[in-house]
């Protein structure tokens, strides 16, 4: 069963544009990784949110150790207020499967 991750990134206000650019640089690489079903960037006034969906825990583990995240970590050094907050979620099917699952 798929695994959903919600990653919250808090850019320092003066580096917001640079953080978004760094994320844009790696998103295509991540979307091409085996097992990536969704990797979508969203924004709120004070934070950036990545909604991720992986085919399995193994795919997520491989992504976590992959070159795209290593590159992103280097690019974001000093530009974010803290390490990303990660929520790894298991789906709870309910209602219409087309509307109740990511």
C-alpha positions, 0 to 999 in steps of 0.5 A: 500500500502507498505511503504518503509524506507531508514535508513542511519546510520553513524558509527564512523569509529572506531566502524564500525565493531561493528555497523554492528555486532549489526545490524546483531544481530537484522535483523532476529528479524525484518524480523520476525515482522508482516508486514516486507516485506524487511529489507536489510543492505547495505554499502558504505564507510562512511555509512550503509543503511537499505532498509526497506519495510513494509506492512502498516504504522501500521506495521512500527509504531509497528516496531518503538516501538518494542523490536528489535529497543530498543535493537539496540539503546542501542547497538549503543550508542556511536558508531554512529555519529548521530541518523539514518536519516530516509526517509519514502517513498510512492511508485509512480508506474511507468513503469513495476510493477516488476521493478518500485516498491520495 
